[in-house]
Amino acid sequence: MLRSFFAKEEGQGLVEYALILVLIAIVVIGILTLLGRKVSAVFSQINSGLTT
């Protein structure tokens, strides 16, 4: 009986870690979507500065 309790807890922990990773991925994708154009412009400026 005690083993089955710990087995359930371990599965629950894995689900919680998976949900945290999904939330982090959503936040990162949102940030990259919002800042992607600005970062691209900065790299374009750096690139043009290096080629001249």
PQR file with spaces between the fields and no chain letter, atoms N, CA, C, O and H, PARSE charges and radii, in Angstrom:
ATOM       1  N    MET     1       0.832   -1.194    0.000 -0.4000 1.5000
ATOM       2  CA   MET     1       0.000    0.000    0.000 -0.0000 2.0000
ATOM       3  C    MET     1       0.876    1.257    0.000  0.5500 1.7000
ATOM       4  O    MET     1       0.564    2.230   -0.686 -0.5500 1.4000
ATOM       5  N    LEU     2       1.942    1.238    0.748 -0.4000 1.5000
ATOM       6  CA   LEU     2       2.828    2.398    0.835 -0.0000 2.0000
ATOM       7  C    LEU     2       3.545    2.635   -0.499  0.5500 1.7000
ATOM       8  O    LEU     2       3.747    3.780   -0.904 -0.5500 1.4000
ATOM       9  H    LEU     2       2.195    0.448    1.306  0.4000 1.0000
ATOM      10  N    ARG     3       3.926    1.550   -1.178 -0.4000 1.5000
ATOM      11  CA   ARG     3       4.610    1.695   -2.458 -0.0000 2.0000
ATOM      12  C    ARG     3       3.708    2.329   -3.513  0.5500 1.7000
ATOM      13  O    ARG     3       4.158    3.161   -4.300 -0.5500 1.4000
ATOM      14  H    ARG     3       3.761    0.620   -0.849  0.4000 1.0000
ATOM      15  N    SER     4       2.457    1.942   -3.528 -0.4000 1.5000
ATOM      16  CA   SER     4       1.550    2.510   -4.522 -0.0000 2.0000
ATOM      17  C    SER     4       1.347    4.002   -4.288  0.5500 1.7000
ATOM      18  O    SER     4       1.146    4.755   -5.241 -0.5500 1.4000
ATOM      19  H    SER     4       2.092    1.266   -2.888  0.4000 1.0000
ATOM      20  N    PHE     5       1.397    4.433   -3.038 -0.4000 1.5000
ATOM      21  CA   PHE     5       1.275    5.864   -2.741 -0.0000 2.0000
ATOM      22  C    PHE     5       2.454    6.634   -3.322  0.5500 1.7000
ATOM      23  O    PHE     5       2.268    7.688   -3.931 -0.5500 1.4000
ATOM      24  H    PHE     5       1.560    3.821   -2.265  0.4000 1.0000
ATOM      25  N    PHE     6       3.675    6.111   -3.137 -0.4000 1.5000
ATOM      26  CA   PHE     6       4.849    6.806   -3.657 -0.0000 2.0000
ATOM      27  C    PHE     6       4.898    6.757   -5.177  0.5500 1.7000
ATOM      28  O    PHE     6       5.384    7.697   -5.805 -0.5500 1.4000
ATOM      29  H    PHE     6       3.826    5.255   -2.642  0.4000 1.0000
ATOM      30  N    ALA     7       4.408    5.689   -5.774 -0.4000 1.5000
ATOM      31  CA   ALA     7       4.378    5.609   -7.229 -0.0000 2.0000
ATOM      32  C    ALA     7       3.460    6.679   -7.803  0.5500 1.7000
ATOM      33  O    ALA     7       3.776    7.282   -8.829 -0.5500 1.4000
ATOM      34  H    ALA     7       4.013    4.925   -5.264  0.4000 1.0000
ATOM      35  N    LYS     8       2.336    6.920   -7.157 -0.4000 1.5000
ATOM      36  CA   LYS     8       1.420    7.962   -7.619 -0.0000 2.0000
ATOM      37  C    LYS     8       2.052    9.336   -7.482  0.5500 1.7000
ATOM      38  O    LYS     8       1.877   10.193   -8.349 -0.5500 1.4000
ATOM      39  H    LYS     8       2.079    6.430   -6.324  0.4000 1.0000
ATOM      40  N    GLU     9       2.784    9.550   -6.402 -0.4000 1.5000
ATOM      41  CA   GLU     9       3.439   10.846   -6.198 -0.0000 2.0000
ATOM      42  C    GLU     9       4.503   11.095   -7.267  0.5500 1.7000
ATOM      43  O    GLU     9       4.657   12.222   -7.739 -0.5500 1.4000
ATOM      44  H    GLU     9       2.926    8.854   -5.698  0.4000 1.0000
ATOM      45  N    GLU    10       5.225   10.061   -7.645 -0.4000 1.5000
ATOM      46  CA   GLU    10       6.269   10.231   -8.649 -0.0000 2.0000
ATOM      47  C    GLU    10       5.668   10.611   -9.996  0.5500 1.7000
ATOM      48  O    GLU    10       6.200   11.481  -10.686 -0.5500 1.4000
ATOM      49  H    GLU    10       5.099    9.146   -7.262  0.4000 1.0000
ATOM      50  N    GLY    11       4.581    9.979  -10.375 -0.4000 1.5000
ATOM      51  CA   GLY    11       3.912   10.324  -11.623 -0.0000 2.0000
ATOM      52  C    GLY    11       3.358   11.736  -11.602  0.5500 1.7000
ATOM      53  O    GLY    11       3.397   12.447  -12.607 -0.5500 1.4000
ATOM      54  H    GLY    11       4.149    9.272   -9.815  0.4000 1.0000
ATOM      55  N    GLN    12       2.847   12.133  -10.457 -0.4000 1.5000
ATOM      56  CA   GLN    12       2.313   13.481  -10.320 -0.0000 2.0000
ATOM      57  C    GLN    12       3.435   14.504  -10.457  0.5500 1.7000
ATOM      58  O    GLN    12       3.237   15.554  -11.067 -0.5500 1.4000
ATOM      59  H    GLN    12       2.816   11.556   -9.641  0.4000 1.0000
ATOM      60  N    GLY    13       4.595   14.219   -9.907 -0.4000 1.5000
ATOM      61  CA   GLY    13       5.732   15.133  -10.020 -0.0000 2.0000
ATOM      62  C    GLY    13       6.169   15.302  -11.456  0.5500 1.7000
ATOM      63  O    GLY    13       6.507   16.407  -11.883 -0.5500 1.4000
ATOM      64  H    GLY    13       4.756   13.366   -9.411  0.4000 1.0000
ATOM      65  N    LEU    14       6.164   14.201  -12.214 -0.4000 1.5000
ATOM      66  CA   LEU    14       6.545   14.289  -13.622 -0.0000 2.0000
ATOM      67  C    LEU    14       5.569   15.146  -14.407  0.5500 1.7000
ATOM      68  O    LEU    14       5.977   15.909  -15.282 -0.5500 1.4000
ATOM      69  H    LEU    14       5.890   13.304  -11.867  0.4000 1.0000
ATOM      70  N    VAL    15       4.304   15.029  -14.106 -0.4000 1.5000
ATOM      71  CA   VAL    15       3.295   15.850  -14.786 -0.0000 2.0000
ATOM      72  C    VAL    15       3.496   17.318  -14.442  0.5500 1.7000
ATOM      73  O    VAL    15       3.365   18.183  -15.308 -0.5500 1.4000
ATOM      74  H    VAL    15       3.973   14.409  -13.395  0.4000 1.0000
ATOM      75  N    GLU    16       3.811   17.603  -13.192 -0.4000 1.5000
ATOM      76  CA   GLU    16       4.041   19.002  -12.793 -0.0000 2.0000
ATOM      77  C    GLU    16       5.260   19.579  -13.504  0.5500 1.7000
ATOM      78  O    GLU    16       5.233   20.724  -13.954 -0.5500 1.4000
ATOM      79  H    GLU    16       3.917   16.900  -12.489  0.4000 1.0000
ATOM      80  N    TYR    17       6.336   18.787  -13.608 -0.4000 1.5000
ATOM      81  CA   TYR    17       7.519   19.265  -14.335 -0.0000 2.0000
ATOM      82  C    TYR    17       7.189   19.494  -15.810  0.5500 1.7000
ATOM      83  O    TYR    17       7.653   20.467  -16.406 -0.5500 1.4000
ATOM      84  H    TYR    17       6.359   17.856  -13.243  0.4000 1.0000
ATOM      85  N    ALA    18       6.399   18.611  -16.396 -0.4000 1.5000
ATOM      86  CA   ALA    18       6.020   18.784  -17.794 -0.0000 2.0000
ATOM      87  C    ALA    18       5.203   20.055  -17.987  0.5500 1.7000
ATOM      88  O    ALA    18       5.407   20.779  -18.962 -0.5500 1.4000
ATOM      89  H    ALA    18       6.023   17.820  -15.912  0.4000 1.0000
ATOM      90  N    LEU    19       4.289   20.332  -17.075 -0.4000 1.5000
ATOM      91  CA   LEU    19       3.486   21.558  -17.182 -0.0000 2.0000
ATOM      92  C    LEU    19       4.352   22.802  -17.035  0.5500 1.7000
ATOM      93  O    LEU    19       4.140   23.795  -17.732 -0.5500 1.4000
ATOM      94  H    LEU    19       4.124   19.744  -16.283  0.4000 1.0000
ATOM      95  N    ILE    20       5.315   22.753  -16.142 -0.4000 1.5000
ATOM      96  CA   ILE    20       6.221   23.890  -15.972 -0.0000 2.0000
ATOM      97  C    ILE    20       7.026   24.116  -17.251  0.5500 1.7000
ATOM      98  O    ILE    20       7.195   25.255  -17.687 -0.5500 1.4000
ATOM      99  H    ILE    20       5.488   21.947  -15.576  0.4000 1.0000
ATOM     100  N    LEU    21       7.524   23.028  -17.852 -0.4000 1.5000
ATOM     101  CA   LEU    21       8.286   23.165  -19.094 -0.0000 2.0000
ATOM     102  C    LEU    21       7.430   23.724  -20.219  0.5500 1.7000
ATOM     103  O    LEU    21       7.906   24.533  -21.016 -0.5500 1.4000
ATOM     104  H    LEU    21       7.386   22.103  -17.498  0.4000 1.0000
ATOM     105  N    VAL    22       6.175   23.302  -20.294 -0.4000 1.5000
ATOM     106  CA   VAL    22       5.273   23.830  -21.324 -0.0000 2.0000
ATOM     107  C    VAL    22       5.031   25.318  -21.110  0.5500 1.7000
ATOM     108  O    VAL    22       5.033   26.090  -22.069 -0.5500 1.4000
ATOM     109  H    VAL    22       5.788   22.645  -19.646  0.4000 1.0000
ATOM     110  N    LEU    23       4.825   25.722  -19.875 -0.4000 1.5000
ATOM     111  CA   LEU    23       4.609   27.152  -19.598 -0.0000 2.0000
ATOM     112  C    LEU    23       5.845   27.972  -19.930  0.5500 1.7000
ATOM     113  O    LEU    23       5.729   29.065  -20.483 -0.5500 1.4000
ATOM     114  H    LEU    23       4.823   25.095  -19.096  0.4000 1.0000
ATOM     115  N    ILE    24       7.019   27.466  -19.606 -0.4000 1.5000
ATOM     116  CA   ILE    24       8.259   28.174  -19.937 -0.0000 2.0000
ATOM     117  C    ILE    24       8.403   28.285  -21.450  0.5500 1.7000
ATOM     118  O    ILE    24       8.798   29.334  -21.958 -0.5500 1.4000
ATOM     119  H    ILE    24       7.113   26.577  -19.157  0.4000 1.0000
ATOM     120  N    ALA    25       8.084   27.213  -22.173 -0.4000 1.5000
ATOM     121  CA   ALA    25       8.179   27.248  -23.636 -0.0000 2.0000
ATOM     122  C    ALA    25       7.225   28.277  -24.215  0.5500 1.7000
ATOM     123  O    ALA    25       7.587   28.992  -25.150 -0.5500 1.4000
ATOM     124  H    ALA    25       7.763   26.361  -21.760  0.4000 1.0000
ATOM     125  N    ILE    26       6.011   28.367  -23.680 -0.4000 1.5000
ATOM     126  CA   ILE    26       5.041   29.350  -24.165 -0.0000 2.0000
ATOM     127  C    ILE    26       5.543   30.766  -23.924  0.5500 1.7000
ATOM     128  O    ILE    26       5.406   31.630  -24.791 -0.5500 1.4000
ATOM     129  H    ILE    26       5.717   27.786  -22.921  0.4000 1.0000
ATOM     130  N    VAL    27       6.119   31.008  -22.760 -0.4000 1.5000
ATOM     131  CA   VAL    27       6.645   32.343  -22.442 -0.0000 2.0000
ATOM     132  C    VAL    27       7.804   32.692  -23.371  0.5500 1.7000
ATOM     133  O    VAL    27       7.869   33.808  -23.887 -0.5500 1.4000
ATOM     134  H    VAL    27       6.231   30.307  -22.056  0.4000 1.0000
ATOM     135  N    VAL    28       8.713   31.751  -23.587 -0.4000 1.5000
ATOM     136  CA   VAL    28       9.861   32.008  -24.462 -0.0000 2.0000
ATOM     137  C    VAL    28       9.403   32.282  -25.889  0.5500 1.7000
ATOM     138  O    VAL    28       9.912   33.195  -26.539 -0.5500 1.4000
ATOM     139  H    VAL    28       8.660   30.844  -23.168  0.4000 1.0000
ATOM     140  N    ILE    29       8.451   31.502  -26.380 -0.4000 1.5000
ATOM     141  CA   ILE    29       7.928   31.731  -27.733 -0.0000 2.0000
ATOM     142  C    ILE    29       7.268   33.098  -27.820  0.5500 1.7000
ATOM     143  O    ILE    29       7.430   33.797  -28.821 -0.5500 1.4000
ATOM     144  H    ILE    29       8.037   30.760  -25.852  0.4000 1.0000
ATOM     145  N    GLY    30       6.530   33.489  -26.795 -0.4000 1.5000
ATOM     146  CA   GLY    30       5.904   34.810  -26.787 -0.0000 2.0000
ATOM     147  C    GLY    30       6.924   35.931  -26.797  0.5500 1.7000
ATOM     148  O    GLY    30       6.764   36.916  -27.519 -0.5500 1.4000
ATOM     149  H    GLY    30       6.398   32.921  -25.983  0.4000 1.0000
ATOM     150  N    ILE    31       7.967   35.788  -26.004 -0.4000 1.5000
ATOM     151  CA   ILE    31       9.010   36.815  -25.957 -0.0000 2.0000
ATOM     152  C    ILE    31       9.737   36.906  -27.287  0.5500 1.7000
ATOM     153  O    ILE    31      10.006   38.001  -27.782 -0.5500 1.4000
ATOM     154  H    ILE    31       8.098   34.989  -25.418  0.4000 1.0000
ATOM     155  N    LEU    32      10.058   35.747  -27.869 -0.4000 1.5000
ATOM     156  CA   LEU    32      10.740   35.770  -29.161 -0.0000 2.0000
ATOM     157  C    LEU    32       9.862   36.357  -30.253  0.5500 1.7000
ATOM     158  O    LEU    32      10.360   37.013  -31.167 -0.5500 1.4000
ATOM     159  H    LEU    32       9.840   34.858  -27.467  0.4000 1.0000
ATOM     160  N    THR    33       8.566   36.125  -30.163 -0.4000 1.5000
ATOM     161  CA   THR    33       7.648   36.696  -31.147 -0.0000 2.0000
ATOM     162  C    THR    33       7.608   38.215  -31.016  0.5500 1.7000
ATOM     163  O    THR    33       7.606   38.930  -32.018 -0.5500 1.4000
ATOM     164  H    THR    33       8.161   35.591  -29.420  0.4000 1.0000
ATOM     165  N    LEU    34       7.577   38.700  -29.791 -0.4000 1.5000
ATOM     166  CA   LEU    34       7.503   40.145  -29.580 -0.0000 2.0000
ATOM     167  C    LEU    34       8.822   40.846  -29.903  0.5500 1.7000
ATOM     168  O    LEU    34       8.824   41.935  -30.477 -0.5500 1.4000
ATOM     169  H    LEU    34       7.578   38.119  -28.977  0.4000 1.0000
ATOM     170  N    LEU    35       9.935   40.225  -29.536 -0.4000 1.5000
ATOM     171  CA   LEU    35      11.235   40.879  -29.698 -0.0000 2.0000
ATOM     172  C    LEU    35      11.996   40.407  -30.926  0.5500 1.7000
ATOM     173  O    LEU    35      13.094   40.899  -31.186 -0.5500 1.4000
ATOM     174  H    LEU    35       9.933   39.341  -29.070  0.4000 1.0000
ATOM     175  N    GLY    36      11.453   39.479  -31.678 -0.4000 1.5000
ATOM     176  CA   GLY    36      12.166   38.902  -32.812 -0.0000 2.0000
ATOM     177  C    GLY    36      12.583   39.923  -33.846  0.5500 1.7000
ATOM     178  O    GLY    36      13.707   39.879  -34.346 -0.5500 1.4000
ATOM     179  H    GLY    36      10.561   39.080  -31.466  0.4000 1.0000
ATOM     180  N    ARG    37      11.698   40.835  -34.170 -0.4000 1.5000
ATOM     181  CA   ARG    37      12.013   41.845  -35.187 -0.0000 2.0000
ATOM     182  C    ARG    37      13.106   42.784  -34.701  0.5500 1.7000
ATOM     183  O    ARG    37      13.983   43.169  -35.474 -0.5500 1.4000
ATOM     184  H    ARG    37      10.785   40.870  -33.764  0.4000 1.0000
ATOM     185  N    LYS    38      13.062   43.154  -33.432 -0.4000 1.5000
ATOM     186  CA   LYS    38      14.088   44.056  -32.897 -0.0000 2.0000
ATOM     187  C    LYS    38      15.452   43.373  -32.876  0.5500 1.7000
ATOM     188  O    LYS    38      16.463   43.982  -33.226 -0.5500 1.4000
ATOM     189  H    LYS    38      12.350   42.842  -32.804  0.4000 1.0000
ATOM     190  N    VAL    39      15.476   42.112  -32.465 -0.4000 1.5000
ATOM     191  CA   VAL    39      16.731   41.371  -32.433 -0.0000 2.0000
ATOM     192  C    VAL    39      17.265   41.191  -33.851  0.5500 1.7000
ATOM     193  O    VAL    39      18.469   41.303  -34.080 -0.5500 1.4000
ATOM     194  H    VAL    39      14.654   41.618  -32.181  0.4000 1.0000
ATOM     195  N    SER    40      16.383   40.914  -34.793 -0.4000 1.5000
ATOM     196  CA   SER    40      16.800   40.768  -36.189 -0.0000 2.0000
ATOM     197  C    SER    40      17.387   42.074  -36.712  0.5500 1.7000
ATOM     198  O    SER    40      18.382   42.059  -37.436 -0.5500 1.4000
ATOM     199  H    SER    40      15.405   40.822  -34.606  0.4000 1.0000
ATOM     200  N    ALA    41      16.783   43.195  -36.356 -0.4000 1.5000
ATOM     201  CA   ALA    41      17.303   44.499  -36.799 -0.0000 2.0000
ATOM     202  C    ALA    41      18.680   44.768  -36.207  0.5500 1.7000
ATOM     203  O    ALA    41      19.554   45.301  -36.890 -0.5500 1.4000
ATOM     204  H    ALA    41      15.974   43.208  -35.768  0.4000 1.0000
ATOM     205  N    VAL    42      18.879   44.409  -34.956 -0.4000 1.5000
ATOM     206  CA   VAL    42      20.187   44.609  -34.316 -0.0000 2.0000
ATOM     207  C    VAL    42      21.247   43.772  -35.015  0.5500 1.7000
ATOM     208  O    VAL    42      22.339   44.266  -35.296 -0.5500 1.4000
ATOM     209  H    VAL    42      18.169   43.975  -34.401  0.4000 1.0000
ATOM     210  N    PHE    43      20.936   42.500  -35.301 -0.4000 1.5000
ATOM     211  CA   PHE    43      21.906   41.656  -35.990 -0.0000 2.0000
ATOM     212  C    PHE    43      22.166   42.154  -37.405  0.5500 1.7000
ATOM     213  O    PHE    43      23.286   42.031  -37.900 -0.5500 1.4000
ATOM     214  H    PHE    43      20.049   42.099  -35.073  0.4000 1.0000
ATOM     215  N    SER    44      21.172   42.705  -38.055 -0.4000 1.5000
ATOM     216  CA   SER    44      21.378   43.263  -39.390 -0.0000 2.0000
ATOM     217  C    SER    44      22.312   44.466  -39.334  0.5500 1.7000
ATOM     218  O    SER    44      23.166   44.631  -40.205 -0.5500 1.4000
ATOM     219  H    SER    44      20.262   42.805  -37.653  0.4000 1.0000
ATOM     220  N    GLN    45      22.155   45.298  -38.321 -0.4000 1.5000
ATOM     221  CA   GLN    45      23.038   46.454  -38.153 -0.0000 2.0000
ATOM     222  C    GLN    45      24.480   45.997  -37.871  0.5500 1.7000
ATOM     223  O    GLN    45      25.437   46.557  -38.405 -0.5500 1.4000
ATOM     224  H    GLN    45      21.461   45.164  -37.614  0.4000 1.0000
ATOM     225  N    ILE    46      24.609   44.988  -37.037 -0.4000 1.5000
ATOM     226  CA   ILE    46      25.955   44.462  -36.734 -0.0000 2.0000
ATOM     227  C    ILE    46      26.587   43.892  -37.999  0.5500 1.7000
ATOM     228  O    ILE    46      27.764   44.120  -38.277 -0.5500 1.4000
ATOM     229  H    ILE    46      23.831   44.533  -36.604  0.4000 1.0000
ATOM     230  N    ASN    47      25.799   43.159  -38.747 -0.4000 1.5000
ATOM     231  CA   ASN    47      26.303   42.559  -39.974 -0.0000 2.0000
ATOM     232  C    ASN    47      26.733   43.619  -40.984  0.5500 1.7000
ATOM     233  O    ASN    47      27.792   43.500  -41.601 -0.5500 1.4000
ATOM     234  H    ASN    47      24.843   42.974  -38.520  0.4000 1.0000
ATOM     235  N    SER    48      25.924   44.639  -41.151 -0.4000 1.5000
ATOM     236  CA   SER    48      26.290   45.687  -42.100 -0.0000 2.0000
ATOM     237  C    SER    48      27.490   46.473  -41.602  0.5500 1.7000
ATOM     238  O    SER    48      28.287   46.953  -42.408 -0.5500 1.4000
ATOM     239  H    SER    48      25.063   44.735  -40.650  0.4000 1.0000
ATOM     240  N    GLY    49      27.636   46.615  -40.299 -0.4000 1.5000
ATOM     241  CA   GLY    49      28.808   47.293  -39.748 -0.0000 2.0000
ATOM     242  C    GLY    49      30.087   46.506  -39.948  0.5500 1.7000
ATOM     243  O    GLY    49      31.155   47.089  -40.137 -0.5500 1.4000
ATOM     244  H    GLY    49      26.989   46.226  -39.643  0.4000 1.0000
ATOM     245  N    LEU    50      29.987   45.197  -39.907 -0.4000 1.5000
ATOM     246  CA   LEU    50      31.170   44.367  -40.096 -0.0000 2.0000
ATOM     247  C    LEU    50      31.602   44.282  -41.560  0.5500 1.7000
ATOM     248  O    LEU    50      32.785   44.107  -41.850 -0.5500 1.4000
ATOM     249  H    LEU    50      29.120   44.724  -39.754  0.4000 1.0000
ATOM     250  N    THR    51      30.658   44.402  -42.468 -0.4000 1.5000
ATOM     251  CA   THR    51      31.005   44.285  -43.883 -0.0000 2.0000
ATOM     252  C    THR    51      31.555   45.569  -44.458  0.5500 1.7000
ATOM     253  O    THR    51      32.163   45.536  -45.528 -0.5500 1.4000
ATOM     254  H    THR    51      29.696   44.544  -42.232  0.4000 1.0000
ATOM     255  N    THR    52      31.371   46.700  -43.800 -0.4000 1.5000
ATOM     256  CA   THR    52      31.884   47.952  -44.347 -0.0000 2.0000
ATOM     257  C    THR    52      33.271   48.254  -43.866  0.5500 1.7000
ATOM     258  O    THR    52      33.845   49.277  -44.238 -0.5500 1.4000
ATOM     259  H    THR    52      30.878   46.728  -42.931  0.4000 1.0000
